[in-house]
Amino acid sequence: MAINWDKFSQYFKRQEILAKTTLLQEGEVSRTMYFIEKGCLRTWVNDNGKEITTQFFFEGDSVSSIESFRTNQPSLYSIESLEPYVLQTISQKEFQSIVNTSPEVRKDMEEHLFRRLFQIQQIFYSYLKNSPQKRYEELIEQHPEIIQRVPQHYIASYLGVTSVSLSRIRNRR
């Protein structure tokens, strides 16, 4: 069941932003949820100055540091745009108001969170049991849009390999 977000349109603000814009810095409290109309975003963590990409998001996805958004604790990761993008944004307070007054939205958010948890579990287990080659093959099969739209160094970071290793993996195919 899809939610008719039009009835909540007064809560949303549209933003058009350039590529390489940081929406949320690791350590800040997330106070905004983003719904992507156009563009690509990534989440990443800082490991002693090395950026490790954790996920990619595209048109139709929603993004926030959900644990920070819900608990007011500092975010464990940053959110950054990779392409120029158009977003619909909603504040933490307004989103919570909608969730509290709309059982339909609450149910949709529960389903969304379950799907995200499942995706994260799949990624985690893939890191534990699969080689970088196998992870790359899964990425091509399951998310070809990442290969087509995301710069190679971010894909390498996401797969847990260097750009040189990713080039070797790609050449083996």
JOLINHU-V81674 format. One record per residue. N is the residue number from 1. RES is the residue in one letter. PHI is phi in whole degrees, -180 to 180 (NA if undefined). PSI is psi in radians with two decimals (* if undefined). Layout:
# JOLINHU-V81674
n->N res->RES phi->PHI psi->PSI
n->N res->RES phi->PHI psi->PSI
This chain:
# JOLINHU-V81674
n->1 res->M phi->NA psi->2.14
n->2 res->A phi->-91 psi->2.45
n->3 res->I phi->-80 psi->2.44
n->4 res->N phi->-87 psi->1.61
n->5 res->W phi->-72 psi->-0.24
n->6 res->D phi->-57 psi->-0.62
n->7 res->K phi->-69 psi->-0.20
n->8 res->F phi->-109 psi->0.21
n->9 res->S phi->-58 psi->-0.48
n->10 res->Q phi->-66 psi->-0.31
n->11 res->Y phi->-86 psi->-0.30
n->12 res->F phi->-95 psi->2.59
n->13 res->K phi->-123 psi->2.34
n->14 res->R phi->-91 psi->2.38
n->15 res->Q phi->-132 psi->2.41
n->16 res->E phi->-117 psi->2.13
n->17 res->I phi->-133 psi->2.70
n->18 res->L phi->-78 psi->2.85
n->19 res->A phi->-63 psi->2.77
n->20 res->K phi->64 psi->0.58
n->21 res->T phi->-101 psi->2.29
n->22 res->T phi->-88 psi->2.11
n->23 res->L phi->-89 psi->-0.58
n->24 res->L phi->-147 psi->2.27
n->25 res->Q phi->-96 psi->2.38
n->26 res->E phi->-48 psi->2.32
n->27 res->G phi->97 psi->-0.29
n->28 res->E phi->-87 psi->2.76
n->29 res->V phi->-86 psi->2.28
n->30 res->S phi->-77 psi->2.10
n->31 res->R phi->-119 psi->0.11
n->32 res->T phi->-138 psi->2.47
n->33 res->M phi->-109 psi->2.46
n->34 res->Y phi->-116 psi->2.33
n->35 res->F phi->-115 psi->2.10
n->36 res->I phi->-86 psi->2.08
n->37 res->E phi->-87 psi->-0.73
n->38 res->K phi->-152 psi->2.35
n->39 res->G phi->120 psi->-3.10
n->40 res->C phi->-134 psi->2.30
n->41 res->L phi->-120 psi->2.77
n->42 res->R phi->-134 psi->2.70
n->43 res->T phi->-110 psi->2.56
n->44 res->W phi->-154 psi->2.72
n->45 res->V phi->-117 psi->2.69
n->46 res->N phi->-98 psi->2.09
n->47 res->D phi->-114 psi->1.53
n->48 res->N phi->53 psi->0.83
n->49 res->G phi->90 psi->-0.14
n->50 res->K phi->-100 psi->2.21
n->51 res->E phi->-83 psi->2.22
n->52 res->I phi->-116 psi->1.98
n->53 res->T phi->-74 psi->2.30
n->54 res->T phi->-107 psi->-0.53
n->55 res->Q phi->-161 psi->2.81
n->56 res->F phi->-123 psi->2.59
n->57 res->F phi->-136 psi->2.47
n->58 res->F phi->-131 psi->-3.02
n->59 res->E phi->-49 psi->2.35
n->60 res->G phi->90 psi->-0.22
n->61 res->D phi->-86 psi->2.70
n->62 res->S phi->-112 psi->2.56
n->63 res->V phi->-140 psi->2.36
n->64 res->S phi->-164 psi->2.94
n->65 res->S phi->-83 psi->1.52
n->66 res->I phi->-58 psi->-0.65
n->67 res->E phi->-67 psi->-0.66
n->68 res->S phi->-71 psi->-0.75
n->69 res->F phi->-57 psi->-0.69
n->70 res->R phi->-86 psi->-0.48
n->71 res->T phi->-112 psi->-0.15
n->72 res->N phi->64 psi->0.40
n->73 res->Q phi->-92 psi->2.74
n->74 res->P phi->-59 psi->2.51
n->75 res->S phi->-68 psi->2.51
n->76 res->L phi->-84 psi->-0.16
n->77 res->Y phi->-150 psi->2.93
n->78 res->S phi->-100 psi->2.74
n->79 res->I phi->-123 psi->2.25
n->80 res->E phi->-140 psi->2.57
n->81 res->S phi->-86 psi->2.48
n->82 res->L phi->-104 psi->-0.36
n->83 res->E phi->-132 psi->2.83
n->84 res->P phi->-58 psi->2.51
n->85 res->Y phi->-145 psi->2.83
n->86 res->V phi->-123 psi->2.22
n->87 res->L phi->-126 psi->2.65
n->88 res->Q phi->-105 psi->2.19
n->89 res->T phi->-115 psi->2.63
n->90 res->I phi->-141 psi->2.45
n->91 res->S phi->-76 psi->2.78
n->92 res->Q phi->-56 psi->-0.84
n->93 res->K phi->-63 psi->-0.81
n->94 res->E phi->-68 psi->-0.68
n->95 res->F phi->-63 psi->-0.78
n->96 res->Q phi->-62 psi->-0.65
n->97 res->S phi->-62 psi->-0.76
n->98 res->I phi->-64 psi->-0.82
n->99 res->V phi->-60 psi->-0.69
n->100 res->N phi->-71 psi->-0.44
n->101 res->T phi->-107 psi->-0.12
n->102 res->S phi->-127 psi->1.81
n->103 res->P phi->-58 psi->-0.57
n->104 res->E phi->-62 psi->-0.80
n->105 res->V phi->-68 psi->-0.73
n->106 res->R phi->-59 psi->-0.80
n->107 res->K phi->-64 psi->-0.75
n->108 res->D phi->-62 psi->-0.70
n->109 res->M phi->-67 psi->-0.66
n->110 res->E phi->-61 psi->-0.77
n->111 res->E phi->-65 psi->-0.75
n->112 res->H phi->-60 psi->-0.81
n->113 res->L phi->-64 psi->-0.66
n->114 res->F phi->-63 psi->-0.80
n->115 res->R phi->-61 psi->-0.74
n->116 res->R phi->-65 psi->-0.73
n->117 res->L phi->-61 psi->-0.76
n->118 res->F phi->-61 psi->-0.77
n->119 res->Q phi->-61 psi->-0.78
n->120 res->I phi->-65 psi->-0.69
n->121 res->Q phi->-62 psi->-0.74
n->122 res->Q phi->-61 psi->-0.76
n->123 res->I phi->-63 psi->-0.81
n->124 res->F phi->-59 psi->-0.86
n->125 res->Y phi->-67 psi->-0.57
n->126 res->S phi->-63 psi->-0.70
n->127 res->Y phi->-64 psi->-0.64
n->128 res->L phi->-72 psi->-0.68
n->129 res->K phi->-111 psi->-0.27
n->130 res->N phi->-108 psi->2.62
n->131 res->S phi->-73 psi->2.83
n->132 res->P phi->-56 psi->-0.64
n->133 res->Q phi->-59 psi->-0.83
n->134 res->K phi->-65 psi->-0.71
n->135 res->R phi->-62 psi->-0.68
n->136 res->Y phi->-65 psi->-0.76
n->137 res->E phi->-62 psi->-0.72
n->138 res->E phi->-63 psi->-0.71
n->139 res->L phi->-61 psi->-0.79
n->140 res->I phi->-61 psi->-0.77
n->141 res->E phi->-70 psi->-0.78
n->142 res->Q phi->-91 psi->-0.49
n->143 res->H phi->-141 psi->1.13
n->144 res->P phi->-60 psi->-0.45
n->145 res->E phi->-62 psi->-0.51
n->146 res->I phi->-66 psi->-0.82
n->147 res->I phi->-62 psi->-0.65
n->148 res->Q phi->-77 psi->-0.52
n->149 res->R phi->-116 psi->-0.27
n->150 res->V phi->-104 psi->2.33
n->151 res->P phi->-57 psi->2.55
n->152 res->Q phi->-57 psi->-0.67
n->153 res->H phi->-66 psi->-0.51
n->154 res->Y phi->-75 psi->-0.65
n->155 res->I phi->-64 psi->-0.76
n->156 res->A phi->-59 psi->-0.80
n->157 res->S phi->-60 psi->-0.75
n->158 res->Y phi->-62 psi->-0.68
n->159 res->L phi->-81 psi->-0.17
n->160 res->G phi->81 psi->0.51
n->161 res->V phi->-131 psi->2.95
n->162 res->T phi->-80 psi->2.88
n->163 res->S phi->-62 psi->-0.63
n->164 res->V phi->-64 psi->-0.78
n->165 res->S phi->-63 psi->-0.69
n->166 res->L phi->-63 psi->-0.69
n->167 res->S phi->-60 psi->-0.73
n->168 res->R phi->-64 psi->-0.76
n->169 res->I phi->-60 psi->-0.78
n->170 res->R phi->-65 psi->-0.64
n->171 res->N phi->-71 psi->-0.42
n->172 res->R phi->-74 psi->-0.32
n->173 res->R phi->-74 psi->*
